[in-house]
Amino acid sequence: MLKLKIKEYDVEIHTSSFIKNEWWDHVDPNEMIDLINPATEELIGTYRAATREEVDLAVVAAKKALNKDSNWMTMSLLERGRLLNKLADRIESESEVMALIESLNMGKPIFESENFDMKQVVSTLRYFAGWTDKIGGKTIPLSSVSQSVAQSDNSTILTYTKQVPIGVVALILPWNFPLQLLMWKLAPCLAAGNTVVIKPSEITPLTTFYLAQLVKEVGFPPGVVNVVSGFGPIVGDALSSHMEIDKISFTGSTKVGKMVQVAATNSNLKQVSLELGGKSPIIVFDDCTNLDQVVLDSMHALFWNAGQCCSAGSRIYVQSSIYDLFVQKMEALVKNRVLGDPLEVTTQQGPQVSKTQLDSVLNYIDIGIKQKARLVCGGKRSDRKGYYIEPTVFADVKDSMTIAKEEIFGPVMCLIKFDTVDEAIEKANTSDYGLVGAVYTRDVNKAIIVSDRVKSGLVWVNTYNLIEASLPWGGFKSSGGGRDLSQYALMEYTETKTVVISAKF
């Protein structure tokens, strides 16, 4: 049990594996994991890393909860929806505390955690709660040949499909949006009738542990939701290669995503959906409606969550005629960003999540300088305590430069000049990634052409980071496959079963 004092709240969080609605403390002490406050570099607390044995126990619990006699499987679809809504109500009532836990553990500003992450967690749960009794199939008309055979046999044929749960699903999550991205997967997975084993990032597990407490409190049957937190090479590998897991849904780096795919394929050919990295382009034409707003949108697109977003708009292509003005306006905005304590409402940018991430981002900044990109502002570690990096802007970046090709996952912006529509599209598509993108123009024809030809799973026009539970989320190319959110996500957690009935008369 971890006991914390966060602002005026005294918070207690169970930090052991959550299996069959109980916290699993019945194994010998294993390797301990330190939780470091990225804003102070001080120890928040420690917890015991989960073992392969605990993974096996969690999978067995999840599999038993799929038994035809279990409360989960006999529960009516409407009751399942009510249970999801009940969890949403409970999270909403605890949203201030959970936002503080998220900001403490991960380092993101409380303004982001409370006003965006937590609100989307609740709205995503409510959206999928409404789907529980609407996941239907289709009746299928037969060909004339089949109809003729049926008539000669004095029978009639009814053919239909139904969507059935996949079974036991493992959800493997990253550290940057611990609770929000978990709910993108958990809500549709439960709405479709599956059971789950959740592996949060070992460095940001606290809100997931806290959620497990609420899952038990609102009355989910034992074994429906299980949590095991530990190191990727142990817990992640055990889940990916487990013969009794039917599906893996993973969000994280492309490198690890490939490892998950291989392990899943080499075991029982379990289904896999992957939401991986990004190097997202923003294309700004000189006919955009409001340049000041575009600069502001572009700043938030990159520096949100200290740049630790798979959807970060890290390649900003600006048409030559407005390029210098855009750089000037961006510099003025970025220099005024407020770095500070993530728990203070005035803070606009918090620290990087860890010393490892800090060092990685600083290394990319050094590479950008060595490759002769023009450093407009930032470029250094902040002199305050914690893993803070000054918001950094590079101009005159070339597509061949490392900072323009590789995912930095930090507060480092690349500004790149272009002249024509075709050039902008070609540049945007040079990346191996294809998660999201954006185009700013008042010309609707240009907007349609660019959004059609840019190879990414989502394209915003004259806006950025407009995300709703009803909109599908996922990428092309090295950004993965499969979709989170929306009705499309339900297809990720169901199998299509076909039934053909011959009725004699």
FENWOGI-V186876 format. One record per helix or strand of 2 or more residues. SS is the DSSP state (H for helix, E for strand). FROM is the first residue (numbers start at 1). LEN is the number of residues. Records with the same first field share a line. If there is no record, write none. Layout:
BEGIN
SS: FROM-LEN + FROM-LEN
END
This chain:
BEGIN
E: 2-5 + 9-5 + 17-3 + 22-3 + 32-6 + 42-7 + 155-11 + 168-5 + 195-5 + 225-3 + 247-5 + 271-5 + 281-4 + 315-5 + 374-4 + 392-4 + 412-7 + 433-2 + 436-5 + 458-4 + 476-2 + 480-2 + 494-11
H: 52-13 + 71-4 + 77-17 + 95-12 + 110-20 + 144-9 + 178-14 + 206-13 + 232-9 + 254-13 + 291-17 + 320-16 + 355-16 + 402-4 + 421-8 + 444-10 + 486-7
END
